[in-house]
Amino acid sequence: MRTDLFDFELPAESIALRPASPRNSARMLVVHPGTRLHDQRVSDLPEWLRPGDQLVVNDTRVIAAQLHGRRIGREAEPRIDATLIKRLDGSRWSALVRPAKKLVAGDVVRFGNDGRVCFLGHLDAQVESKGEEGEVTFAFSFHGPTLDRAIAELGSTPLPPYIASKRAPDDQDAADYQTMFAAHEGAVAAPTAGLHFTPVIETALRERGVGLHRITLHVGAGTFLPVKAEDTAGHRMHSEWGTISAETADALNTARSRGGRIVAVGTTSLRLLESAAAEDGRIAPFTGETAIFITPGYRFRAIDILMTNFHLPRSTLFMLVSAFSGLKTMKQAYAHAIAAGYRFYSYGDACLLFPERSGA
Protein backbone atom coordinates (compact mmCIF):
# COMPACT_ATOMS: atom_id res chain seq x y z
CA MET A 1 0.00 0.00 0.00
CA ARG A 2 1.11 3.59 -0.59
CA THR A 3 2.61 5.12 2.54
CA ASP A 4 0.98 8.48 1.88
CA LEU A 5 -2.43 6.91 2.48
CA PHE A 6 -1.54 6.98 6.18
CA ASP A 7 -0.59 10.65 6.31
CA PHE A 8 -2.55 13.36 8.13
CA GLU A 9 -1.94 16.86 9.46
CA LEU A 10 -1.22 17.12 13.17
CA PRO A 11 -0.87 20.50 14.91
CA ALA A 12 2.26 20.77 17.05
CA GLU A 13 0.15 21.75 20.05
CA SER A 14 -1.53 18.31 19.97
CA ILE A 15 1.68 16.60 21.12
CA ALA A 16 1.63 15.91 24.87
CA LEU A 17 4.85 16.79 26.70
CA ARG A 18 3.69 15.48 30.10
CA PRO A 19 1.22 12.73 31.02
CA ALA A 20 -2.18 13.31 32.59
CA SER A 21 -2.32 13.27 36.38
CA PRO A 22 -3.63 11.01 37.73
CA ARG A 23 -2.83 8.67 34.87
CA ASN A 24 -6.32 7.23 34.52
CA SER A 25 -7.81 10.72 34.09
CA ALA A 26 -6.55 10.76 30.49
CA ARG A 27 -9.23 10.97 27.82
CA MET A 28 -10.21 7.85 25.89
CA LEU A 29 -11.88 7.87 22.49
CA VAL A 30 -13.99 4.75 21.95
CA VAL A 31 -13.98 3.79 18.28
CA HIS A 32 -16.55 1.20 17.25
CA PRO A 33 -16.71 1.07 13.42
CA GLY A 34 -20.20 1.73 12.14
CA THR A 35 -21.33 3.65 15.24
CA ARG A 36 -20.68 7.12 16.60
CA LEU A 37 -17.49 7.98 18.45
CA HIS A 38 -17.64 8.14 22.25
CA ASP A 39 -15.59 10.66 24.25
CA GLN A 40 -14.70 8.97 27.53
CA ARG A 41 -11.97 8.79 30.21
CA VAL A 42 -9.58 5.91 30.84
CA SER A 43 -11.32 5.52 34.20
CA ASP A 44 -14.44 4.50 32.19
CA LEU A 45 -12.65 1.48 30.70
CA PRO A 46 -14.36 -1.16 32.92
CA GLU A 47 -17.77 -0.03 31.63
CA TRP A 48 -16.78 -0.99 28.07
CA LEU A 49 -15.70 -4.50 28.99
CA ARG A 50 -17.61 -7.60 30.05
CA PRO A 51 -17.03 -10.12 32.82
CA GLY A 52 -14.73 -12.77 31.41
CA ASP A 53 -12.80 -10.39 29.15
CA GLN A 54 -9.01 -10.57 29.54
CA LEU A 55 -6.61 -7.61 29.41
CA VAL A 56 -3.04 -8.30 28.33
CA VAL A 57 -0.35 -5.80 29.35
CA ASN A 58 3.33 -5.54 28.51
CA ASP A 59 5.49 -5.69 31.66
CA THR A 60 8.77 -4.61 30.06
CA ARG A 61 10.80 -1.99 31.91
CA VAL A 62 12.51 0.92 30.15
CA ILE A 63 16.25 1.22 30.72
CA ALA A 64 18.24 4.47 30.83
CA ALA A 65 19.13 3.99 27.18
CA GLN A 66 20.12 7.55 26.24
CA LEU A 67 23.90 8.04 26.53
CA HIS A 68 26.06 11.10 25.86
CA GLY A 69 29.79 11.05 25.28
CA ARG A 70 32.64 11.89 22.94
CA ARG A 71 34.86 10.10 20.46
CA ILE A 72 38.38 9.64 21.80
CA GLY A 73 41.72 8.52 20.37
CA ARG A 74 41.81 10.94 17.46
CA GLU A 75 42.83 14.58 17.38
CA ALA A 76 39.25 15.88 17.40
CA GLU A 77 36.82 14.62 20.05
CA PRO A 78 33.31 15.39 18.79
CA ARG A 79 30.24 14.93 20.96
CA ILE A 80 28.37 11.67 20.33
CA ASP A 81 24.76 10.98 21.37
CA ALA A 82 23.63 7.34 21.40
CA THR A 83 20.34 5.58 22.04
CA LEU A 84 20.70 1.89 22.81
CA ILE A 85 18.15 -0.06 20.81
CA LYS A 86 18.92 -3.76 21.21
CA ARG A 87 21.14 -5.91 23.41
CA LEU A 88 23.16 -8.37 21.32
CA ASP A 89 25.00 -10.17 24.14
CA GLY A 90 26.58 -9.44 27.53
CA SER A 91 28.75 -6.57 26.30
CA ARG A 92 27.39 -5.60 22.86
CA TRP A 93 24.47 -3.33 21.94
CA SER A 94 23.04 -1.95 18.73
CA ALA A 95 22.55 1.80 19.01
CA LEU A 96 21.35 4.76 17.01
CA VAL A 97 24.00 7.51 17.11
CA ARG A 98 24.27 11.17 16.15
CA PRO A 99 26.28 12.29 14.30
CA ALA A 100 26.93 8.87 12.77
CA LYS A 101 29.25 10.37 10.15
CA LYS A 102 31.78 11.11 12.91
CA LEU A 103 32.31 7.41 13.65
CA VAL A 104 34.02 4.58 11.79
CA ALA A 105 34.65 0.98 12.79
CA GLY A 106 37.36 0.83 15.43
CA ASP A 107 36.58 4.22 17.01
CA VAL A 108 36.13 4.40 20.78
CA VAL A 109 33.38 6.48 22.40
CA ARG A 110 33.70 7.45 26.06
CA PHE A 111 30.32 8.01 27.70
CA GLY A 112 29.67 10.38 30.60
CA ASN A 113 27.87 13.63 31.33
CA ASP A 114 30.00 16.77 31.69
CA GLY A 115 33.05 14.84 32.80
CA ARG A 116 31.08 12.56 35.13
CA VAL A 117 32.27 8.96 35.25
CA CYS A 118 30.52 5.83 36.43
CA PHE A 119 31.37 3.81 39.51
CA LEU A 120 34.09 1.81 37.75
CA GLY A 121 35.57 4.69 35.81
CA HIS A 122 34.76 5.72 32.25
CA LEU A 123 32.25 3.73 30.23
CA ASP A 124 34.00 3.10 26.92
CA ALA A 125 32.57 1.45 23.84
CA GLN A 126 34.28 0.49 20.60
CA VAL A 127 32.46 0.77 17.29
CA GLU A 128 32.42 -2.74 15.81
CA SER A 129 30.41 -1.90 12.72
CA LYS A 130 28.10 0.68 11.15
CA GLY A 131 24.77 0.00 9.51
CA GLU A 132 22.06 2.06 7.87
CA GLU A 133 20.39 5.21 9.21
CA GLY A 134 22.90 5.90 11.97
CA GLU A 135 22.88 2.42 13.49
CA VAL A 136 26.13 1.11 14.98
CA THR A 137 27.21 -1.93 17.01
CA PHE A 138 29.02 -1.03 20.23
CA ALA A 139 31.28 -3.40 22.18
CA PHE A 140 31.41 -2.02 25.72
CA SER A 141 34.34 -2.32 28.10
CA PHE A 142 32.06 -3.78 30.80
CA HIS A 143 29.99 -6.95 30.69
CA GLY A 144 26.73 -8.32 32.07
CA PRO A 145 25.35 -6.84 35.33
CA THR A 146 28.35 -4.51 35.62
CA LEU A 147 27.51 -2.97 32.26
CA ASP A 148 23.84 -2.74 33.22
CA ARG A 149 24.75 -0.78 36.36
CA ALA A 150 27.03 1.55 34.41
CA ILE A 151 24.30 2.28 31.85
CA ALA A 152 21.76 2.88 34.63
CA GLU A 153 24.13 5.39 36.29
CA LEU A 154 25.21 7.28 33.19
CA GLY A 155 22.12 6.98 31.01
CA SER A 156 18.91 8.98 30.96
CA THR A 157 15.30 8.28 30.02
CA PRO A 158 15.09 7.79 26.23
CA LEU A 159 12.18 10.11 25.51
CA PRO A 160 10.74 9.88 21.99
CA PRO A 161 12.23 12.44 19.58
CA TYR A 162 8.94 14.36 19.31
CA ILE A 163 9.21 15.10 23.06
CA ALA A 164 13.00 15.27 23.40
CA SER A 165 13.17 17.88 20.63
CA LYS A 166 10.96 20.19 22.72
CA ARG A 167 12.42 19.67 26.21
CA ALA A 168 15.17 17.77 27.98
CA PRO A 169 14.34 14.63 30.00
CA ASP A 170 14.29 15.16 33.76
CA ASP A 171 13.90 13.21 36.99
CA GLN A 172 10.10 13.19 36.65
CA ASP A 173 10.38 11.28 33.36
CA ALA A 174 12.19 8.46 35.14
CA ALA A 175 8.87 7.73 36.88
CA ASP A 176 6.41 8.98 34.25
CA TYR A 177 7.90 6.85 31.46
CA GLN A 178 7.42 3.53 33.30
CA THR A 179 4.13 1.66 33.52
CA MET A 180 2.88 0.31 36.85
CA PHE A 181 3.52 -3.17 35.41
CA ALA A 182 7.22 -2.57 34.58
CA ALA A 183 9.23 -5.56 35.83
CA HIS A 184 11.69 -6.91 33.23
CA GLU A 185 14.40 -4.51 32.04
CA GLY A 186 15.16 -4.34 28.35
CA ALA A 187 12.95 -1.76 26.59
CA VAL A 188 14.23 1.51 25.18
CA ALA A 189 10.71 2.85 24.68
CA ALA A 190 7.70 2.54 26.95
CA PRO A 191 4.62 0.47 26.05
CA THR A 192 2.68 3.70 26.34
CA ALA A 193 -0.91 2.42 26.54
CA GLY A 194 0.08 0.88 29.87
CA LEU A 195 1.03 4.32 31.21
CA HIS A 196 -2.68 5.05 31.77
CA PHE A 197 -3.13 2.35 34.40
CA THR A 198 -3.23 2.84 38.17
CA PRO A 199 -3.98 0.45 41.04
CA VAL A 200 -7.43 2.04 41.26
CA ILE A 201 -8.37 1.09 37.70
CA GLU A 202 -6.83 -2.37 38.08
CA THR A 203 -9.08 -2.97 41.11
CA ALA A 204 -12.13 -1.72 39.21
CA LEU A 205 -11.37 -4.10 36.34
CA ARG A 206 -11.03 -7.08 38.64
CA GLU A 207 -14.29 -6.17 40.40
CA ARG A 208 -15.90 -6.11 36.96
CA GLY A 209 -14.71 -9.70 36.43
CA VAL A 210 -12.02 -8.77 33.89
CA GLY A 211 -8.75 -10.72 34.05
CA LEU A 212 -5.31 -9.15 33.68
CA HIS A 213 -2.27 -10.94 32.29
CA ARG A 214 1.35 -9.93 31.76
CA ILE A 215 3.57 -10.66 28.78
CA THR A 216 6.94 -9.13 27.88
CA LEU A 217 8.05 -7.40 24.68
CA HIS A 218 11.20 -5.29 24.91
CA VAL A 219 10.23 -2.29 22.81
CA GLY A 220 12.99 -0.98 20.54
CA ALA A 221 13.69 2.52 19.26
CA GLY A 222 12.59 1.32 15.83
CA THR A 223 9.07 2.14 16.98
CA PHE A 224 10.00 5.84 16.54
CA LEU A 225 11.29 5.49 12.99
CA PRO A 226 9.04 6.83 10.21
CA VAL A 227 8.24 4.75 7.17
CA LYS A 228 10.40 6.32 4.46
CA ALA A 229 9.54 3.87 1.69
CA GLU A 230 6.88 5.05 -0.74
CA ASP A 231 5.16 1.69 -0.42
CA THR A 232 4.70 -0.29 2.79
CA ALA A 233 6.18 -3.35 1.07
CA GLY A 234 9.56 -1.59 1.07
CA HIS A 235 9.70 -1.00 4.84
CA ARG A 236 11.88 -3.17 7.08
CA MET A 237 10.72 -3.64 10.66
CA HIS A 238 13.24 -3.90 13.49
CA SER A 239 12.91 -7.13 15.46
CA GLU A 240 12.10 -7.12 19.17
CA TRP A 241 12.42 -9.86 21.79
CA GLY A 242 9.36 -11.10 23.62
CA THR A 243 7.99 -13.93 25.72
CA ILE A 244 4.59 -15.38 26.63
CA SER A 245 4.51 -18.05 29.33
CA ALA A 246 2.66 -21.34 28.91
CA GLU A 247 0.49 -20.41 31.90
CA THR A 248 -0.58 -17.12 30.32
CA ALA A 249 -1.23 -18.71 26.93
CA ASP A 250 -3.40 -21.39 28.52
CA ALA A 251 -5.37 -18.86 30.57
CA LEU A 252 -6.09 -16.70 27.51
CA ASN A 253 -7.10 -19.65 25.37
CA THR A 254 -9.41 -20.96 28.08
CA ALA A 255 -11.06 -17.59 28.61
CA ARG A 256 -11.61 -17.10 24.90
CA SER A 257 -13.13 -20.56 24.54
CA ARG A 258 -15.68 -19.48 27.17
CA GLY A 259 -16.62 -16.31 25.29
CA GLY A 260 -14.19 -13.86 26.87
CA ARG A 261 -12.56 -11.29 24.63
CA ILE A 262 -8.82 -10.66 24.48
CA VAL A 263 -8.03 -6.96 25.01
CA ALA A 264 -4.49 -5.96 24.04
CA VAL A 265 -3.21 -3.02 26.05
CA GLY A 266 -0.95 -1.41 23.48
CA THR A 267 0.31 -2.29 20.04
CA THR A 268 3.30 -4.07 21.60
CA SER A 269 1.04 -6.55 23.39
CA LEU A 270 -0.97 -6.99 20.20
CA ARG A 271 2.08 -7.63 18.04
CA LEU A 272 3.45 -10.26 20.42
CA LEU A 273 0.12 -12.06 20.78
CA GLU A 274 -0.41 -12.10 17.02
CA SER A 275 3.13 -13.43 16.57
CA ALA A 276 2.30 -16.32 18.91
CA ALA A 277 -1.14 -17.13 17.49
CA ALA A 278 -1.98 -20.02 15.19
CA GLU A 279 -4.36 -19.68 12.25
CA ASP A 280 -7.29 -20.66 14.48
CA GLY A 281 -6.41 -17.93 16.99
CA ARG A 282 -5.00 -20.23 19.63
CA ILE A 283 -2.07 -18.59 21.44
CA ALA A 284 1.05 -20.70 21.96
CA PRO A 285 3.85 -20.08 24.46
CA PHE A 286 6.46 -17.88 22.81
CA THR A 287 10.04 -16.82 23.43
CA GLY A 288 12.07 -15.16 20.70
CA GLU A 289 12.20 -12.32 18.20
CA THR A 290 9.30 -10.82 16.29
CA ALA A 291 9.35 -8.34 13.42
CA ILE A 292 5.67 -8.62 12.53
CA PHE A 293 4.46 -5.70 10.37
CA ILE A 294 0.68 -5.29 10.33
CA THR A 295 -1.02 -3.28 7.59
CA PRO A 296 -4.59 -3.22 6.22
CA GLY A 297 -5.54 -6.62 4.86
CA TYR A 298 -4.03 -8.48 7.80
CA ARG A 299 -6.38 -11.01 9.45
CA PHE A 300 -6.26 -10.67 13.21
CA ARG A 301 -6.32 -14.00 15.00
CA ALA A 302 -5.69 -13.44 18.71
CA ILE A 303 -7.10 -9.99 19.49
CA ASP A 304 -10.67 -8.77 19.91
CA ILE A 305 -10.18 -5.23 21.29
CA LEU A 306 -7.20 -2.86 21.32
CA MET A 307 -6.44 -0.06 23.76
CA THR A 308 -3.71 2.22 22.44
CA ASN A 309 -2.52 5.82 22.23
CA PHE A 310 -2.72 8.19 19.26
CA HIS A 311 0.13 7.59 16.82
CA LEU A 312 2.29 9.48 14.35
CA PRO A 313 1.34 10.08 10.72
CA ARG A 314 2.86 7.56 8.29
CA SER A 315 3.97 5.34 11.18
CA THR A 316 3.79 1.56 11.38
CA LEU A 317 1.54 1.96 14.42
CA PHE A 318 -1.03 4.09 12.60
CA MET A 319 -0.94 1.45 9.87
CA LEU A 320 -1.62 -1.21 12.52
CA VAL A 321 -4.66 0.56 14.01
CA SER A 322 -5.94 1.19 10.48
CA ALA A 323 -5.68 -2.53 9.81
CA PHE A 324 -7.64 -3.24 12.99
CA SER A 325 -10.50 -0.72 12.76
CA GLY A 326 -10.29 0.38 9.12
CA LEU A 327 -8.33 3.22 7.51
CA LYS A 328 -11.40 5.35 6.84
CA THR A 329 -12.66 4.87 10.39
CA MET A 330 -9.30 5.77 11.92
CA LYS A 331 -8.84 8.87 9.80
CA GLN A 332 -12.28 10.04 10.92
CA ALA A 333 -11.46 9.20 14.55
CA TYR A 334 -8.13 11.06 14.42
CA ALA A 335 -9.76 14.10 12.79
CA HIS A 336 -12.32 14.13 15.61
CA ALA A 337 -9.56 13.76 18.22
CA ILE A 338 -7.55 16.66 16.81
CA ALA A 339 -10.61 18.92 16.64
CA ALA A 340 -11.64 17.93 20.18
CA GLY A 341 -8.22 18.63 21.67
CA TYR A 342 -7.07 15.10 22.44
CA ARG A 343 -3.39 14.81 23.34
CA PHE A 344 -1.20 12.69 21.04
CA TYR A 345 1.72 10.27 21.30
CA SER A 346 3.53 8.67 24.24
CA TYR A 347 2.26 10.96 27.02
CA GLY A 348 -1.07 11.54 25.33
CA ASP A 349 -4.61 10.21 25.53
CA ALA A 350 -5.97 6.78 24.63
CA CYS A 351 -8.24 5.06 22.12
CA LEU A 352 -10.31 1.95 22.77
CA LEU A 353 -10.62 0.31 19.36
CA PHE A 354 -13.04 -2.35 18.22
CA PRO A 355 -12.39 -4.29 14.99
CA GLU A 356 -13.77 -3.24 11.64
CA ARG A 357 -16.12 -6.23 11.57
CA SER A 358 -17.14 -6.81 15.16
CA GLY A 359 -20.01 -8.64 16.71
CA ALA A 360 -19.16 -7.16 20.11
N, C-alpha and C positions, 0 to 999 in steps of 0.2 A: 504494500500500500504506500501511497505517497506520504511522506513525512509532513508536508504542509497541511494535510487534512487535519492534523492534530494541533494546529497553531491557533492561538487566540490572543487578544490584547489584554494585558493585565496592568492596571495602574500600579506604580511603585508604592503608593500608600496602602495597597492591599496586603503587602508582605509584613507579617508579624515579626517583630524583633524581640518580643518577650512573650512567654506563655500566659494564658489566662490564670487568674488566681481567685479561688481555688481551681485546680485543674479541671474538675468536672463541671465548672460553670461555663466552659467553652460552648459555643453554639454548635448545633448539629443539624445539617440539612438532610432530611430523609427523602431519598430518591427512589420512588417505586414506579418504574416505567409504565406509562398508560394512565397514571393518576396524577393529581396535582402534587406539587412539592410541599413539604411540611417543614416549617422553621421551628426547630426544637433546641433543647440543651442536651449536652452529654448526660446530665443527670436524669434525663427522660428515657435513657436507653432501655431500662428494664421493661418499660411499658410497650416497647416495640418487639419484645421477644416473648416466647411462650415457655411454659414449664417443659423441661426436657431438651431445650435448645442447649448447645454447647459452644462456649466461647473458647477460642484458641489464641493465646498470646505468645509473643516472642520474648524469652527471658534472657536474651543476650545483654551484655554490659559493655558500654562504650569505654574504650581506653583513651588515655591522654595522647592521642595519635598525632597531634600537631607539634612539630619540632622545628626549632630555629637554630641555625648555626652558620658556619663559614667554611669554605674550602681552604685547606691548609696544604703546605708542601710545595706550593709554587709562589712565585714572586707576589702576585696579587692574591688577595684573600676575600673574594666576593661573598656577600651574604647569601645563604641558601635556606629556603623554606621548604620543608618536607611534610607531607601527610602520609603516614603509614596506611597502606590499604589492604595488605594481606600478608600474614605470617607464612613463610615458606618452610622454615625449620627452626631449631632452637636459637639460631643467631642471625638468620636471614629474613628480610622483609622486602616486599615490593612496596614502592612509595611513589607518589606523585611529587615532583619537585619543581620549584621555580627559583631562578631561571635555569631550565634544563640545559640550555646551550652553554652554560658555564662549566658543565661537568663532562668528563670522558671516563671510560673504563680505567680503573686504577687510581683515580682521585680519592682523596680522603676528606670527609666532612667531619668537623668537630662540632657537636651540638652542645648548646648551653645558651642561657639568656643573659646578655650583658655581662659576660665574664663569669657567670655562675657555673659551677661544676657540680656533678652529682656525687653521691656519697663515696664512690670509688675512684673519683677523679673525672677526667673528661670522658664523654661518651663519643667515641670515634666510630665511623662507619666507612668502609671502603666501597666504592662503586664497582660492582662486579660486571654489570652490563646496563645498557640503555635500550629502552623500547620505544614505542610510539607515544605521542601526546604527552611527553614529559615523564614517562614512567621509567623508573630505574630499579635495579636490585641492589640493596645494601647488605653487606656482610658486616655486622657489628662486632666490636671488640669484646663485648660481654655475651653471655649465653644463658638461656633458660630463665629461671626465676630472677637471677641477678640482672639480666637485661630488662625483664619486666619491671623491676623496681626502679631501674635507672630511667626508663621511659616514663613511668608514673611520676617521678620526681621532676624531670626536665620538661615533660610534655604539657600541653594544654588541651582544653576541650576542642575537638575538631568541628567547629560550627560550619554549617553549609556556607558556600561562597556567597549566596544571596543575603545572608546575615552578616558574615564576616567582613564583607565589603562595606558595610554600613556602620559597624562598631566592632571593637575588639572584644574577644571573650573575656569573661571575668569570673570571680569566684562563684557568683550565683549560677552561672551556666553549668558548673560542675555538678550541681544538684538538679537544675532544671532540665538538663539534657540526658537524664537517666529516668527510665520508667520505674514504677514501684516494683516491677517484677525482675529487674536487672539482677542477674546472679552469676552468669558465666562470661568472663571477660573475653573479648575478641572482636567486637564491632568497632568500626571507625565512623559510624553514623548511627543515630538512634532509630529504633523502630517507632516512628513518631506517633502513630495512632495510640500506642500504649501510654503515651505521656498524659493522656486525658484521665487515666484511672486513678482513683483514690480508694483507701480502705472502705470509705462510706459507700461508694458505688459497688464495690465488690460484695459487700454485705447485702445490699439491696438486690443484686443479681442472684445471690444464693437463696435469699428469701423468696424470690420469684420462682425458684426451682431450676435456675439456669446453671449448668456446670461450667467450670473454668479449668482449662488445661494449658500446660506450658510446653513449648517446643523451643528449639534454639536455632537461629540462623544469624551468623555473624555478618552483619551488614557491611558492605564495602563502600569505598568512596565512589565506585562506579555508578552508584545510584544518583550522584550529582551530575554526571556527564550528560550533556545534551546529545540527541541523535543528530549527527552531522550528515549522514547519508541522505540522499534525496528520496530513497525508497527504504522502507523498513527492512527489506530483505538484505540490505547492505550493512546493517548494524550488527556489531559484535558485542554481546553481553559479557561482562566480567563474571567469573564464577565466584560463588560464595559457599562457605562450608556450613552445613546444618545437620541436625539430628532430631529424630522423633523416636521416642522409646517404644518398645513393644507394648508396654502397659497403656501408654497414651493412645497408640493406634487402636488397640482393642477396645478401649473405652469409647472412642469416637465412632468406631464401626458399630458397636452395640447400640449406642444412643441413636444413631441414624437408622438402624434397622427397626427401631421402635418409634420412628416418626420424628425424632429430634432433628433440628437443623444445625449444620455446622456454620458457625459465625467466625470468620477470620478477622482478627483484630490486626489490621495492617496488611499491606501488600507483601511484606516479607513473610508473614505467616501463611498467606495465601500461596505464594510461590513455592514454599517448602512443602505444603500439603499437596499441591497439585503435582509436584515432582515425585511424591511418594505414592500417588494414587494409581491404581490399575484402571483399565478401561471401564470397569463396572462401578468405579467410584470407591472401591474398598481401599483403605489407607494401610500401607505396609510400614513396618519399622524402617527407618532410614538413617544412614550415617554416611556422609560424603559431600561431594560438590554438586551444586546445581547452577546452571546458567540459563534456566528456562526464560524464554522471551515470549510474552503473551500479547497478542494483537487481535483485533477483531477477526472473527472466524474461528477462534479457538473454542473448543468444547470443554467447558468446566465440568470436572468430575467429582471433586471432593468438597466444593464450597457451595453453600446456599445463600449466604449473606456476607457482605463485606463492610467493615467499618474502617475508614481511612481518612486521611487529611486531604486538602486540596493541593494539587500537584502543578508542576511547571508546564508551560506550553511545550509541545514537541518532545516531551519526555517519555521514557518507556513506561513510567507509572501512569501518565494520562492515557497512554495507549491501552494499558491493562484495564483501567476502570471503564474505558470505552468498549473494550471487549466484553466486559461483564454486564454493563447496563445499557450499552448501545451508544454509538458516537453521537447521534442526534440528541439523545436524551441527556448525555453528559455535557454537551455544549450548551444546551438550554439551562441545565442546572448550574453550570459555572457562570453563565451570563446573569442568572438570578442572584447567585452568591456575590458577584462583584457589585451589582446594583444595590444589594441589600447590606453591603458593608461587612461581609464575612472576611475573616483574616486567613491568609494563605500560607502554605508551606509548613515547615517543621514545627514552628511554635504557634501555628494557626488553628483554625476551627476544624470540625470533623464533618464527614458525610456518613450516612448509613445507607448503603446501596443494596438494592434488591436486583436480581438478574432480569435481563431483558424479557425473558419468557418465564414468569414465575407464577406458580399456583399458590404462593404464600398468602 
